[in-house]
């Protein structure tokens, strides 16, 4: 779950009319948390000029004001900062997902200017296979299928793929590797794939897992949560909590158990919604 620090940590700098000369970075950093999260830099007109993520917000934001060797572009960006807003997350992985969503929606000018010439990375889902794969993609979009992104970095894509593999068990192997399997691979043995390569999952069940994956990537968290909760048979035991209170009680069988226990909450934000996962 994500909690906003706007009230406690950014009150002194949320006035978007403040100019750079009056922006007190020392005072701001003094009260900034060391938790993971994302930060948004705003100019004097209130426009978001840069969005970033950090494992330690205080250290990361401080680096912008303490780096005399910064590139001219970064120095120009810092010179335009009139306010900084932060959103705290439970984990760095949550910050990666939220950063990606926010950059895609707001398209801050310096997120583009500060990148090198490499294309943005995407998550790709194939469409020319009975059991489609989900994988990392960078470059021209020539293959048929769906592309989700862009993501701010290759690491953001890899972290997202790890999470998707845990939650939805859609295969991430290459088609050539898939077609030559005669027995389940290690990913199946550790509960990260349903082994469609050797017929251990039917097409209908796999298609549902793929549909859930797409809902997640499209930010349709409410719909995904409701569908999963409806499938959970109730029994005495686990309590499943969402922001509106207890929604279920029971012992959840795989493959839903890990999904249910790791959902810490669902945050609806205007730009755009994102499903947030973590430990209660």
Secondary structure, DSSP 8 states (H G I E B T S, - for coil): --EE-HHHHSGGG--TT--GGG--HHHHHHT---S-EEEEEE-TTS-EEEEEEESSHHHHHHHHHS-TT--HHHHHHHHT--EEEEEE-SSHHHHHHHHHHHHHHH--HHHHHTS-SS--EEEEEE-SSTT--EEEEES---SSEEEEEEES-HHHHHHHHHHHHHHH----S-HHHHHT-SS--HHHHTTS---GGGT-S-HHHHHHHHHHHHHHHTT-HHHHHHHHHHH----SSEEEEETTEEEEEE---TTHHHHHHH--EEE--SS--EEE----
